[in-house]
Amino acid sequence: MQLTDAQRLDWLRLIRTEGIGPRSFRTLINRFGGAGAALEALPGLTGRGGQRIVPPGRAEAEAEIAAAGRLGARLVALGEADYPKLLQAADSAPPLIAIRGPAAILHRPAIAIVGSRNASAAGLAFTERLARGLGEAGLVVVSGLARGIDARAHKAALVPGTVAVLAGGQDRIYPTNHAALVDAILEAGGAILAEMPMGWVPRGRDFPRRNRIISGLAYGTIVMEAARRSGSLITARFALEQGREVFAVPGSPLDPRAEGTNDLIRQGATLVSEVAHVTEAIAPLLEDGGAGGRDALAVDRPDLADAPIFWDELDVDGIVLPMPAEEIEAPDARDDRTRLIGFLSPTPIGTDELARTAGLSVRVVQTTLLELELDGRIERHGSGAVSLVG
């Protein structure tokens, strides 16, 4: 399938109509035979409370397409050749996505890596090793451009290839200080995806929307350092709903950042401590050329696809998930001591790696570690490694 310019405009106007989401979009297309006919029928339909449904005008849609073009983005429709095939198989696949970068990378086998924004230095170091190894194994790394685990995964996979999924529009990078990372991804031949309109600043509810795209692009999702209410666990649930593999990296029982991942392993997720654990698990899926379906995890699996927390769709009933508090990030105004403690965990980490991860000089790290040691906050190990006590 390949849309004409007129059809693409109709699709954009329909999906940008208030009250229209992925499910209601499909329903309207099937009922009226096309987006153009659905748009003509909308004035005769009513939403909740009897309000009239008014689609955006042609000029507004044309302006969005033009703005995307100026940024180097193109709108790709579900079913077109450039649309990612794995994402297309997901029930809640967005009808239109804005893509920057080559479409070819979206058709290569991919693995998603998600995790804590306030990650430990050990977690970031393992993420880097894992993402680089997956890339060397021929897999594209998909993540959500957040700080912490996401950013480290993207950076480690720049050369082999990485895809970032935005929660806002293509011109609203979040967090804003990752604009340089977006440029680096594109320069290295990666891709940037967005479902939301140009100019859209992400809100709390937009992050779970983004998460189902992250999992939908990949054969499996790896969760790294996730607390029990982490948004990363929503991504894992979407992966389950989409029939994809779920992986988790174990962590110390003393570290709250490992509670969610350890729970996933207890419930049946594949434990990951090396690249081979991932490549061996998805090998049958690669041979089949599609998602196989992992059905054994004992986590809650509500029908997330069209729950009203994600879309205010017409005539949609569903459950409401609690929103993870960490999605909207606050500025990092911590002092050096507090910042360093944030990167420490019960897992030993070398001082050089700790300094690199925290962005502090070795001298500052050593001085701060001495203070923490005198306070009984850290324990020293061989080869200059340190860990957080209790």
N, C-alpha and C positions, 0 to 999 in steps of 0.2 A: 504494500500500500504506500502511496505517496500523495500527500495532500496538495491541492493547488493553493496558490496564495489566498484565494477567496475562502477556501475551506479552512485554512489555517487561521484566518481572521475570525471565522465563525466559531471554531473550536476555542480560541482564546477568549472571545466574548462570553461564551457559555460557561467555561470553567471559572472565569473571573466574576460571574454573577453571584451576588450574595445569596447564600443558602444552597449553592451548588458545590458538591464535593465529588470525589471519585465515583462513589456509588450512584448518586443521583444523576451524575453526568452520563454514566452508562445506561441508566434506566431511560433517560430522555432520548438518548441516541437510538436505543432499541425501539422505543415507542413511536418516535416520529420519523425514523429513517435517516436522520442526519442532523448535524448541529444547526444548519440553516433553518430547517423546518422546526427544530426545537425552539430556536430563538423566536420564530414567528408565533409559536404557541404559548410562550411564556406569559404574555400579558393576560391570557385567559386563565392562568393558574394562580393559585393563592398559596402563600406559605402559612406558617404558624400564626395564629391570631388574625388570619384573614388578610394579611398585608400583601400588596401587589409585588410581584417579582419583576424587577426592572434590570435588564442586562446593561452593561456599560455600552456606550456608543461606539460606532466604528472609529471615530477620530481618536478616542482614548486607547483602543486596542492597537490602532496603527502607530500611535505614539510609543507604546510599549515595545512593539516590534522594532521600531526605528532606534529606540534607546538601546535595546539589546544589541542591535547590529553595530552601533557605534562602539560598544564595548568589546565587540568580537564574539558575542554570544548569538546562538541561533536556537529557535524554538523547535523542538522535535516532538512529534506526536506518537502516541502509543500505536504500535503496528508498523511504523516506518522503519526503514532499514537501519538507520542510525540509533534507534531506540534500543537500550540494553536488553538482551533477550531474557536474562534471569529476572530483571526487574519487571519485565512485561508479564512474567508468569505469576507475580504476586497479585492477590485479590485487590489490594488497595493501591495499585500502581497509578501514579499521577497521569492524567491524560496528556499533559504537556510538560516537558522539562526544558529548561534553558541550559545549554551546554556551551562551555568554552573549552577548547582543546580538541585534539583529534578523536573522532568517534571510534577508531580502531582499538584504543585502550579499553573502551567500555565492553568490548567483545572478547577480551582476554579473561582467563580464569582469575577470580579475585577472592581475597579473604579480607574481612573487616576486622579491625582492631579498635576497641573502644575501652574507656576506663576513666579513672579519676582525674579530675582537673588538678587536685591538690595531691599529686602523686609523690611517692617517696623516691629518693635518688636510686635505690635498688630497683624499684618498679620501672623507672624511666630507662635505666641501663638495660634491663632485660627486654623492654619494649624495643629498644634500638636494635639489640642483637636479633630478636625474633623477626622484626620487620625487614631487616637487611637479609636475613636468611631466607625468608619467604620470597623476597624479590629475586634472590639468586636462584631459587627453585622455579622461577618462571611465573610467580603469582603477583598480581597487582594488589596493592594494599589500599583498602578503602577506609576512610575515617571521616570525622565530622569537623575538623579544623579547630576544635576547642584547645585550650591550653592544656598542658600536662601530657597525658598518654597520647591523645590524638596528634598533637603537634609533633611529638617525638617520633611517632610512627610515620607520619608524612615525610619528615626530614630524612629518616633512615632509608626510605624507599624512593627517594627522588630519582635516582639513576635507573633502577629497574622499572619504575612506574608507580604512580599513586593517584588516587581520585579522592577529591574532597567534596563533601556534600554540605551545602550551606543551609542554614535555618531561615535566612532572609533572602532578599533579592540578590542578583549577581553583582549589583553595585553597592551592596550594603554588607561588607565583610565584617564578620563578628567572630572573635573580638577584633577591633580595628587594628591592633598592632600586629595582626597576622596578614596584613595586606602584602608584605614582602614575601611571606611564605606562599601566598597564592601566586605571585609573580614567578617564584622559583619553581613551583609545581608546573606551571604552564611552559616556562622556558625549558624544562626538562622533558617535555612531551606528555605531561599528565593532563588531567581534566578536572574542571570545576562544574558541579551540577547544582541547580537551584530549581525548586518547584514554585516558589513564591514570586510575586510580581517584581519588576524593577522598582527600586525605591522602597521596598518593604523592609522595615526595621524589625528584626525578630523579637517575638514576645515569648513568654514562657511556654505556651501551648504549641509553639512552632517547632520546638526541639524534638518532641516525640514524633511529629510529622516527619521531620528530617530523619529520625532514627529508623523508621520503617523503610526508607530509601537506602540507607547505609546497609542494612541487613539484606534488603532485596537485591542489591547489586552483587552479592557475594555468595559463594558456596557454603561459607560458614562464618560465624562471628566469634572472635576471641575476646573475652572479657578479662581485663587486667585491673586489679585494685579497685573494686567497686564496693561501697558500703551498701547496707541493706536497702536504703531508699534511693540508691543511685539511678540516674537516668540510663546508665549502661544496662541495667537489668531490664528496662523496657525494650531496649534494642534486642536483648536475648530473647524476650518473649515474642517479639516480632519475627525473629529468626525461626522460632519454633512454629509459629503460625504459617510461615512461608515454606516449611518443610526443609529448613537448612540445618546444618550442623551447628552445635553450640559448644564452644571450648571455654575453659577457664584456667587461669594461672593461679595455683595455690599460694597462699600467703600465711604469715604467722597468725595464730589464733589471738595473739596479743594486739594485733594491729586492726583497728576498726575498718581500715580501708580494705581488708581482706575478707570481711564478714560475708559480703554478697557473693564473691567468687567462691569461697569455701562452701557456701550453701549450694551454689550451682553444682559443684562437684559431688556433694553429698546427694543431690537430687538426680544425678546421672549425666551431667555434662562431662565431656572428654577432658581429662587433666592434660595440661600442656606444660612441659618443662624443656622442650626442644622442638626444633622445626619439624623433625620427622613425625612427631605426634600429630601434627596438622596434615602434612602431605599424605601420610598413610591413611588417615581417616577420610579424606576427600577423594582419594584415588578412584574408588568405584563411581563417585558422582561425575568425575571428569570423563571416565570411560562411557558413562551413559549419556553425557552431554547435557545434563540437567540436574535439578535439585531432587534428591532422593527422598527426603522426608525422615526427620528424626522425631520419633513419636514417644520416646520413653521418659522424658523428663517429667518429674512430679511437681513442677511449679504451676502456679495459677496460669491458666491459658484462656482468658476471656476473649471474646470476639472484639479485637481492638480496631479492626479496619475502619469502621465508620462510627466509632463512639463519639458522642457530641463534644468531648473534650478536644478532639482533633478537628472536627468540621461541624459547623452549624448547618447540617444538611436538612433538607425538607423531609418531614415525616420519618425521621430516624430516631429510634429508641435505642439506648445502650447504657453501658455502665460508665462511671467516671473514675478514672485512676487518680490517685494522689499525685500531685506534681512534685518532682524532685526539687528540693530547694536550691541546688547548686547550679541550675541551668543558666540563670542570669548572673554573670560574674561581677564581682565588685573589684575595684582597683586594688592592686597589691601594695599596701602601704606598710608592710611589716618591717621591723628593724632586722638587722643582720642575725641576731640571736634567734628571734622568732622564725625568721625565714629558714634558717638552718634546721631548726627543730622540725619544721614542716616537711623537710626532705628526708629526715631520719626515720627509721623504722626498726623493729626488732631484728631485721635482716641486716647483717654486716655489710658495710659499703666502704670502699677505699676513700681516703681523704682527697686524693686528686680528682676522682670521679665526683665526689660530693661538691668540691669547689667548682668544677665545670658545670654541673647541673644547677647549682644555686646561683651561678654567675658572680661568685665572690672570689677574691684573691686567696691563694693558698695561705698567706700570712693571716688574713682575717679569719679564715676557717680554723686554722690551728689555734689561734688565740681564743676563739669562741668555744672550740671543743675543750680546751683546757678549763674554761669557766664551767662548762657543762659537766665535765668530769669531777671537778671540785664540788659541784652541787649534787653529785650522784645521779645525774641524768643519763649518762652514757656509759658504755662498757667498751674497752679497747680489746682488739683481737690481733692475731698475727698479721704481718704484712701491712701494718698501718691502718687496718680496717676498724670501724667503729659501729656501734649499734645503740639504739635507744633502749633504756632500761624501763621495764614496766609500761 
